[in-house]
Amino acid sequence: MTDKTNRPAIFWEFTRSLCPQCKKLIDAQILLRDNRVIMRKRCPDHGWFEALIFSDAQLYTDIARYNKPGTLPLQFATEVKDGCPFDCGLCTEHQQHACLGLIEINNACNLDCPLCFANSGTHLAQTGFQLTFDQVNFMLDRFVASEGNPEVIQFSGGEPTLHPQLLDFVALAKDKGIGYVMVNTNGIRIATDDKLLAGLERLKPHIYLQFDGFDARTNELLRGKPDLIETKLHALDRLAQADVRVILVAAIERGVNEHEIGRIVEFGLKHPAVFGVNFQMAFRAQRHLPADPLERITIPDVLKNLETQTRGLFKLSDFAPVPCCMPTCSFVTYALLDGDDVLPITRFLAVEQYLDYLKNRTMPGINDEILRTLERLWSSSAQVGSDGAALDVMNTLARAPIATTRASERCVACHSHLPLSGHAPRDLARHIFMVNTRDFMDPWTFSVKNAMKCCVEFLIPDGRAIPFCTYNSVGYRERMTRAS
């Protein structure tokens, strides 16, 4: 008689996923193996596939409590016919409203990036699509009808600054009551186009600036040009002069630029235009670099690199998951800037206690006002760099029993002798800095469970809203491109 042999992994949960080759919907297992979280699945036509979805199994299991009950949109656009993820609109089975609406206004670009989930480029300058004013107006109206008072819209592409009506779209969104408007750009036109810069100065959208690192190799591998950094630095300086606020957005790819994570944050902390950094893990949709799906970089990798490279300025323990989507999708923290000191607010306030949705309904001592404020900050609709977000941070700290900082007595960071309580909101915002990480799914890592709670939606010309990862993985993007 021989001894039975244990399997090499813990079976953690079951979901539905996609075959990376044919996109067929198939069963998938989530396994915990060697302190890593692995998706394992089998396509009847193409065999077995495995991909890393989270590089820290202990953290993965610990954060299950950061799962906020979903909020329904005011209107659904589609009914369930074929089942998730084939009925997007949002359909009546979707578990969350849209925190952030994203409109791709064109697909032409002035770069041909080797890494591009939109599959855009210079080859589309003459043949690509370009939305009209009437189309964008209709899409925004549908967004308002679905959300009531939508908070955040992002105009993207392609390269949206190539669209001749970009500024008109920004103004239109603000006229419809959307207070936080983002423009997702590589910054090339901003570096040279005075008319565009003047329009941005007048309308004050927030700029979501592609910024992957400083090394020539980084920019060559990810964006196809080794000499982009000087252009981006010049664009940033011009935006600072125009008092337009910026979030740096870095796509992080293993073996390419993970060594630059700390440097990007330290640079952002010192630049007057920058109010936050968003790290996005590279994923395998449309154009991407060849890579082993079991060696992809995930959120814990980025945060551990950040801790090491900044010598503890930011630590993994400073971050908490964003609860409006699935907790494995995004981690964020906010820091109070006090002169040269960087003080993550999670070191003063037990954020995890308030955002623990398995316990906080019954825990004594939970302050509902602090909870509501933290829910605004730990959300995909968080208005990074805005006066409102800065007030939320300061009001939360004011209500919490925290240690006094030098900035509470005298503002060192902006060389004022006023306490922070005496600042105008626009000055106060300069003392708040956000660092966010987001991991999008691709056909290798796609999970129907996560897609059903996605709160970042592509708005498309027929009025529907498609979850980000579903749009880029399931085939919606290809169908929309053919229809345009």
C-alpha positions as CSV (number, residue, x, y, z in Angstrom):
1,M,0.0,0.0,0.0
2,T,1.4,3.4,-1.0
3,D,0.7,6.7,0.7
4,K,-1.6,9.2,-0.9
5,T,0.0,12.3,-2.4
6,N,-1.2,15.8,-1.8
7,R,-1.8,18.2,-4.7
8,P,0.9,20.9,-4.9
9,A,-1.6,23.7,-4.5
10,I,-4.6,24.8,-2.5
11,F,-7.8,25.0,-4.5
12,W,-9.1,28.4,-3.5
13,E,-12.1,29.2,-5.7
14,F,-13.7,28.6,-9.0
15,T,-14.5,31.1,-11.7
16,R,-15.1,31.4,-15.5
17,S,-12.4,32.7,-17.8
18,L,-11.3,32.9,-21.5
19,C,-9.2,30.7,-23.6
20,P,-6.2,33.0,-24.5
21,Q,-6.3,31.7,-28.1
22,C,-9.9,31.4,-29.2
23,K,-11.6,33.6,-26.4
24,K,-14.1,30.8,-25.7
25,L,-15.6,31.0,-22.2
26,I,-14.2,28.2,-20.1
27,D,-14.0,27.1,-16.4
28,A,-11.0,28.3,-14.4
29,Q,-9.5,27.3,-11.0
30,I,-7.8,29.8,-8.7
31,L,-5.0,28.0,-6.9
32,L,-2.6,29.1,-4.1
33,R,0.9,27.7,-4.9
34,D,4.2,28.7,-3.4
35,N,2.6,31.8,-1.9
36,R,1.5,32.8,-5.4
37,V,-2.1,32.9,-6.9
38,I,-2.4,31.0,-10.1
39,M,-5.3,30.8,-12.6
40,R,-5.4,27.3,-14.2
41,K,-7.9,26.6,-17.0
42,R,-8.5,24.2,-19.9
43,C,-9.9,24.9,-23.3
44,P,-11.2,21.8,-25.1
45,D,-9.6,22.9,-28.3
46,H,-6.3,24.4,-27.1
47,G,-5.5,22.7,-23.9
48,W,-4.3,23.8,-20.5
49,F,-3.2,27.4,-19.6
50,E,-1.8,28.9,-16.4
51,A,-1.2,32.5,-15.5
52,L,-0.1,34.4,-12.4
53,I,-2.8,36.7,-11.1
54,F,-1.3,37.8,-7.7
55,S,2.2,37.3,-6.4
56,D,1.4,37.2,-2.7
57,A,-1.2,34.5,-1.7
58,Q,-1.3,35.5,1.9
59,L,-2.1,39.1,1.0
60,Y,-4.7,37.8,-1.6
61,T,-6.6,35.9,1.1
62,D,-6.3,38.7,3.7
63,I,-7.9,41.4,1.5
64,A,-11.2,39.5,0.8
65,R,-12.8,41.7,3.4
66,Y,-12.3,44.9,1.3
67,N,-15.4,44.2,-0.8
68,K,-17.9,46.9,-0.7
69,P,-21.5,46.1,-1.5
70,G,-22.2,47.3,-5.1
71,T,-24.4,50.3,-6.0
72,L,-26.9,49.9,-8.9
73,P,-26.9,52.4,-11.8
74,L,-30.1,54.3,-12.3
75,Q,-30.6,52.6,-15.6
76,F,-29.4,49.4,-17.2
77,A,-28.8,49.3,-21.0
78,T,-29.1,45.6,-21.7
79,E,-30.8,42.4,-20.5
80,V,-29.2,39.0,-19.8
81,K,-29.3,36.8,-22.9
82,D,-26.0,34.9,-23.3
83,G,-24.6,35.5,-19.8
84,C,-21.5,37.4,-18.5
85,P,-19.4,38.6,-20.2
86,F,-21.4,38.7,-23.4
87,D,-24.4,41.0,-22.5
88,C,-22.5,44.2,-21.5
89,G,-24.3,47.4,-21.5
90,L,-24.3,47.4,-18.4
91,C,-26.6,44.4,-18.1
92,T,-29.0,43.8,-15.2
93,E,-26.6,41.2,-13.7
94,H,-23.7,43.6,-13.3
95,Q,-22.9,44.2,-9.7
96,Q,-21.6,47.8,-9.7
97,H,-22.3,51.1,-11.2
98,A,-19.7,53.1,-13.2
99,C,-17.4,55.0,-10.9
100,L,-15.4,56.2,-14.0
101,G,-16.5,56.6,-17.6
102,L,-13.9,56.4,-20.3
103,I,-14.4,57.7,-23.9
104,E,-12.0,57.0,-26.6
105,I,-12.5,59.9,-28.9
106,N,-10.1,58.6,-31.7
107,N,-7.7,55.8,-32.4
108,A,-5.0,57.7,-34.2
109,C,-1.8,58.4,-32.3
110,N,1.6,60.1,-32.7
111,L,3.4,57.1,-31.2
112,D,3.5,53.5,-32.2
113,C,3.9,52.0,-28.8
114,P,4.9,48.3,-28.6
115,L,2.6,48.2,-25.6
116,C,-0.9,49.5,-26.5
117,F,-4.2,48.0,-25.3
118,A,-6.0,50.3,-27.7
119,N,-4.0,49.1,-30.7
120,S,-3.7,52.7,-31.9
121,G,-0.9,54.3,-33.9
122,T,0.3,56.6,-36.6
123,H,-1.0,54.2,-39.2
124,L,-4.6,55.3,-38.3
125,A,-4.0,59.0,-39.0
126,Q,-6.1,58.8,-42.2
127,T,-8.2,55.6,-41.7
128,G,-8.9,55.6,-37.9
129,F,-12.2,56.7,-36.3
130,Q,-12.8,60.1,-34.8
131,L,-15.9,60.7,-32.7
132,T,-18.1,63.6,-33.6
133,F,-19.5,66.2,-31.2
134,D,-23.0,64.8,-31.5
135,Q,-21.7,61.3,-30.6
136,V,-19.8,62.5,-27.5
137,N,-22.9,64.5,-26.5
138,F,-25.1,61.5,-26.7
139,M,-22.6,59.3,-24.8
140,L,-22.3,61.8,-22.0
141,D,-26.1,62.1,-21.8
142,R,-26.4,58.3,-21.5
143,F,-23.7,58.4,-18.8
144,V,-25.6,61.1,-16.9
145,A,-28.9,59.2,-17.2
146,S,-27.3,56.0,-15.9
147,E,-25.4,57.6,-13.0
148,G,-27.5,60.6,-12.1
149,N,-24.5,62.7,-11.0
150,P,-21.4,61.1,-12.6
151,E,-18.3,62.3,-11.0
152,V,-15.4,61.3,-13.3
153,I,-15.0,61.1,-17.1
154,Q,-11.8,60.5,-18.9
155,F,-11.1,61.3,-22.6
156,S,-8.7,58.9,-24.1
157,G,-7.6,57.5,-27.5
158,G,-5.5,56.9,-29.5
159,E,-3.9,60.2,-28.6
160,P,-6.9,62.5,-27.7
161,T,-4.9,65.7,-28.1
162,L,-4.9,65.0,-31.9
163,H,-8.7,65.3,-32.0
164,P,-9.6,68.9,-33.1
165,Q,-12.6,69.0,-30.7
166,L,-10.9,67.7,-27.5
167,L,-11.3,71.0,-25.7
168,D,-15.0,71.2,-26.8
169,F,-15.5,67.8,-25.3
170,V,-13.9,68.8,-22.0
171,A,-16.2,71.9,-21.8
172,L,-19.2,69.8,-22.7
173,A,-18.6,67.3,-19.9
174,K,-18.2,70.2,-17.4
175,D,-21.4,71.8,-18.7
176,K,-23.2,68.6,-18.0
177,G,-22.1,68.8,-14.3
178,I,-19.2,66.3,-14.4
179,G,-16.7,68.2,-12.2
180,Y,-13.7,66.0,-12.6
181,V,-12.6,65.6,-16.3
182,M,-9.4,63.8,-17.2
183,V,-7.4,63.8,-20.5
184,N,-5.3,60.7,-21.0
185,T,-2.3,61.8,-23.1
186,N,1.4,61.0,-23.9
187,G,2.1,64.8,-23.6
188,I,3.8,65.3,-27.0
189,R,1.5,68.0,-28.3
190,I,1.3,69.6,-24.9
191,A,5.0,70.1,-25.0
192,T,4.8,72.3,-28.2
193,D,1.2,73.4,-28.9
194,D,0.6,76.8,-27.2
195,K,-3.1,76.9,-28.3
196,L,-3.8,73.6,-26.8
197,L,-2.0,74.5,-23.6
198,A,-4.0,77.8,-23.3
199,G,-7.2,75.7,-23.7
200,L,-6.1,73.4,-20.9
201,E,-5.2,76.3,-18.7
202,R,-8.7,77.8,-19.2
203,L,-10.7,74.6,-18.7
204,K,-8.4,72.9,-16.1
205,P,-9.0,69.2,-16.8
206,H,-6.7,66.9,-14.9
207,I,-4.0,65.4,-17.1
208,Y,-3.4,61.7,-17.0
209,L,0.2,61.7,-18.3
210,Q,1.9,58.6,-19.7
211,F,5.2,58.5,-17.8
212,D,6.8,55.0,-17.7
213,G,10.3,56.0,-16.6
214,F,13.5,57.9,-17.3
215,D,15.7,55.4,-19.0
216,A,16.1,55.4,-22.8
217,R,15.6,51.6,-22.7
218,T,12.3,51.9,-20.9
219,N,10.9,54.3,-23.4
220,E,12.3,52.4,-26.4
221,L,10.8,49.1,-25.3
222,L,7.4,50.4,-24.1
223,R,6.8,53.4,-26.4
224,G,9.1,52.8,-29.4
225,K,11.2,55.9,-28.9
226,P,14.3,56.2,-26.6
227,D,14.3,60.0,-26.4
228,L,10.8,60.7,-25.1
229,I,11.7,61.8,-21.5
230,E,12.8,65.3,-22.4
231,T,9.5,65.9,-24.2
232,K,7.5,64.7,-21.2
233,L,9.6,66.8,-18.8
234,H,9.0,69.8,-20.9
235,A,5.3,69.1,-21.1
236,L,5.2,68.8,-17.3
237,D,6.9,72.1,-16.8
238,R,4.5,73.8,-19.2
239,L,1.5,72.3,-17.3
240,A,2.9,73.5,-14.0
241,Q,3.2,77.1,-15.4
242,A,-0.4,76.8,-16.6
243,D,-1.5,75.5,-13.2
244,V,-2.9,72.3,-14.7
245,R,-2.7,69.3,-12.4
246,V,-1.2,66.0,-13.5
247,I,-1.3,62.4,-12.5
248,L,1.7,60.4,-13.8
249,V,0.7,57.0,-15.3
250,A,3.4,54.4,-15.5
251,A,2.9,51.0,-17.3
252,I,5.1,48.6,-15.4
253,E,6.6,45.5,-17.2
254,R,8.8,43.0,-15.6
255,G,12.4,43.2,-16.8
256,V,11.8,46.6,-18.3
257,N,11.1,49.3,-15.7
258,E,10.3,47.9,-12.3
259,H,13.6,49.4,-11.2
260,E,12.2,52.9,-11.8
261,I,9.1,52.7,-9.6
262,G,10.6,54.5,-6.7
263,R,12.3,57.1,-8.8
264,I,9.0,58.0,-10.6
265,V,7.3,58.6,-7.2
266,E,10.1,60.6,-5.8
267,F,10.2,62.7,-8.9
268,G,6.4,63.2,-8.7
269,L,6.6,64.3,-5.1
270,K,8.9,67.2,-6.1
271,H,7.3,68.4,-9.3
272,P,4.8,71.2,-8.9
273,A,2.4,69.9,-11.5
274,V,2.2,66.4,-10.1
275,F,-0.4,65.4,-7.6
276,G,-0.2,61.6,-7.8
277,V,1.2,58.5,-9.5
278,N,-0.8,55.7,-11.0
279,F,1.0,52.4,-11.7
280,Q,-0.6,50.1,-14.1
281,M,0.6,46.5,-14.6
282,A,1.3,45.6,-18.2
283,F,-1.3,43.2,-19.5
284,R,-1.7,41.1,-22.7
285,A,-4.4,42.7,-24.8
286,Q,-3.9,44.0,-28.3
287,R,-0.2,45.0,-28.6
288,H,2.1,43.9,-25.9
289,L,5.6,42.6,-25.3
290,P,6.2,38.8,-25.3
291,A,6.3,37.5,-21.8
292,D,5.7,34.4,-19.7
293,P,2.2,34.6,-18.1
294,L,3.5,33.0,-15.0
295,E,6.1,35.7,-14.5
296,R,4.0,38.8,-15.1
297,I,4.3,41.7,-12.6
298,T,1.4,42.2,-10.2
299,I,0.4,44.7,-7.5
300,P,2.4,43.3,-4.6
301,D,5.6,43.3,-6.8
302,V,5.2,47.0,-7.5
303,L,4.5,48.0,-3.9
304,K,7.4,45.9,-2.6
305,N,9.7,47.6,-5.1
306,L,8.3,51.0,-4.1
307,E,9.1,50.3,-0.5
308,T,12.6,49.1,-1.2
309,Q,13.5,51.8,-3.7
310,T,12.2,54.7,-1.6
311,R,13.8,53.2,1.6
312,G,10.4,53.0,3.3
313,L,9.0,56.4,2.2
314,F,6.0,54.4,1.1
315,K,5.5,50.8,2.4
316,L,3.3,48.0,1.3
317,S,1.4,48.3,4.6
318,D,0.5,51.9,3.7
319,F,-1.8,50.7,0.9
320,A,-5.3,49.4,1.1
321,P,-7.4,47.8,-1.7
322,V,-10.1,49.9,-3.4
323,P,-13.4,48.2,-2.3
324,C,-15.8,49.4,-5.1
325,C,-14.3,46.9,-7.5
326,M,-12.9,43.6,-6.5
327,P,-10.1,44.1,-3.9
328,T,-7.4,42.5,-6.0
329,C,-7.8,45.1,-8.8
330,S,-6.4,48.3,-7.2
331,F,-4.5,49.5,-4.1
332,V,-4.2,53.1,-3.1
333,T,-2.8,55.4,-0.4
334,Y,-2.7,59.1,0.2
335,A,0.2,61.0,1.9
336,L,0.3,64.3,3.7
337,L,3.3,66.3,2.5
338,D,4.9,68.1,5.3
339,G,8.0,69.9,4.1
340,D,10.3,67.1,3.0
341,D,8.4,64.6,5.0
342,V,5.9,62.2,3.4
343,L,3.3,60.9,5.8
344,P,0.9,58.2,4.5
345,I,-2.4,58.8,6.2
346,T,-2.8,55.0,6.8
347,R,-0.1,55.4,9.5
348,F,-2.4,57.7,11.4
349,L,-5.8,56.2,10.7
350,A,-6.9,52.6,10.8
351,V,-8.2,52.7,7.2
352,E,-8.5,48.9,7.1
353,Q,-10.9,49.0,10.1
354,Y,-13.3,51.3,8.2
355,L,-13.1,49.5,4.9
356,D,-13.5,46.0,6.3
357,Y,-16.9,45.2,4.9
358,L,-17.1,41.9,6.6
359,K,-16.9,43.5,10.1
360,N,-17.6,47.2,10.0
361,R,-21.4,47.0,10.0
362,T,-21.2,45.5,13.5
363,M,-18.0,46.9,15.0
364,P,-18.4,49.5,17.7
365,G,-16.7,52.9,17.3
366,I,-17.1,53.1,13.5
367,N,-17.6,56.7,12.5
368,D,-20.0,56.8,9.6
369,E,-18.8,60.2,8.4
370,I,-15.2,59.0,8.3
371,L,-16.4,55.8,6.5
372,R,-18.2,57.8,3.8
373,T,-15.1,60.1,3.3
374,L,-12.8,57.1,3.0
375,E,-15.2,55.5,0.5
376,R,-14.8,58.6,-1.7
377,L,-11.0,58.4,-1.4
378,W,-10.7,54.6,-1.8
379,S,-12.7,54.6,-5.0
380,S,-12.2,54.4,-8.8
381,S,-14.0,57.8,-8.9
382,A,-11.6,59.4,-6.5
383,Q,-10.8,62.9,-7.7
384,V,-7.0,62.8,-7.4
385,G,-5.4,66.3,-7.1
386,S,-8.8,68.0,-6.6
387,D,-9.6,70.5,-3.9
388,G,-12.4,68.2,-2.7
389,A,-10.1,65.2,-2.3
390,A,-7.7,67.3,-0.3
391,L,-10.5,68.5,2.0
392,D,-11.6,64.8,2.4
393,V,-8.1,63.8,3.5
394,M,-7.7,66.7,5.9
395,N,-11.2,66.4,7.4
396,T,-10.7,62.7,8.0
397,L,-7.4,63.3,9.8
398,A,-9.0,66.1,11.8
399,R,-11.7,63.7,13.1
400,A,-9.2,60.9,13.8
401,P,-7.0,60.7,16.9
402,I,-3.6,61.2,15.2
403,A,-0.3,62.7,16.0
404,T,0.3,66.4,15.3
405,T,2.5,67.1,12.3
406,R,4.7,70.1,11.7
407,A,2.4,71.1,8.9
408,S,-0.6,71.4,11.2
409,E,1.3,74.1,13.0
410,R,3.0,75.9,10.2
411,C,3.0,75.1,6.5
412,V,6.5,74.2,5.5
413,A,5.7,72.7,2.2
414,C,4.4,75.9,0.6
415,H,6.5,78.3,2.7
416,S,3.4,79.8,4.4
417,H,3.1,80.7,8.1
418,L,-0.5,79.6,8.1
419,P,-1.6,76.3,9.7
420,L,-3.2,73.9,7.3
421,S,-6.6,74.7,8.7
422,G,-6.1,78.2,7.4
423,H,-5.4,77.2,3.8
424,A,-7.7,77.7,0.9
425,P,-8.7,74.4,-0.7
426,R,-6.6,75.0,-3.8
427,D,-3.5,75.5,-1.6
428,L,-4.4,72.6,0.6
429,A,-4.4,70.2,-2.3
430,R,-0.7,70.7,-2.8
431,H,-0.1,68.9,0.5
432,I,-1.9,65.7,-0.6
433,F,-0.3,63.1,-2.8
434,M,-1.8,59.9,-4.1
435,V,-0.1,56.7,-5.2
436,N,-2.3,54.1,-6.9
437,T,-1.7,50.7,-8.5
438,R,-4.2,49.0,-10.8
439,D,-4.0,45.6,-12.4
440,F,-6.2,45.0,-15.5
441,M,-7.2,41.6,-16.7
442,D,-6.4,40.1,-20.1
443,P,-7.5,36.8,-21.8
444,W,-4.9,35.0,-19.7
445,T,-6.1,36.4,-16.3
446,F,-9.7,37.2,-17.1
447,S,-12.2,36.3,-14.3
448,V,-16.0,36.7,-14.8
449,K,-16.3,37.2,-11.1
450,N,-14.1,40.3,-11.2
451,A,-15.6,41.6,-14.4
452,M,-19.1,41.6,-12.9
453,K,-18.0,44.1,-10.3
454,C,-15.9,46.3,-12.5
455,C,-16.6,50.0,-12.0
456,V,-14.3,51.5,-14.8
457,E,-16.4,51.4,-18.0
458,F,-15.8,52.3,-21.7
459,L,-18.6,54.4,-23.0
460,I,-19.4,53.5,-26.6
461,P,-21.3,55.4,-29.3
462,D,-24.5,53.3,-29.1
463,G,-24.9,54.4,-25.4
464,R,-23.7,51.2,-23.7
465,A,-21.0,51.0,-21.0
466,I,-18.6,48.1,-21.2
467,P,-16.3,47.1,-18.3
468,F,-12.7,48.0,-19.1
469,C,-11.2,44.5,-19.0
470,T,-14.2,42.9,-20.7
471,Y,-13.9,45.5,-23.5
472,N,-10.3,44.7,-24.1
473,S,-10.3,41.0,-23.6
474,V,-13.6,39.5,-24.9
475,G,-13.9,41.0,-28.4
476,Y,-15.9,44.2,-27.8
477,R,-13.0,46.4,-28.9
478,E,-12.6,44.5,-32.2
479,R,-16.3,44.7,-33.0
480,M,-16.4,48.4,-32.2
481,T,-13.4,49.1,-34.4
482,R,-14.9,47.2,-37.3
483,A,-18.2,49.2,-36.8
484,S,-16.5,52.6,-36.7
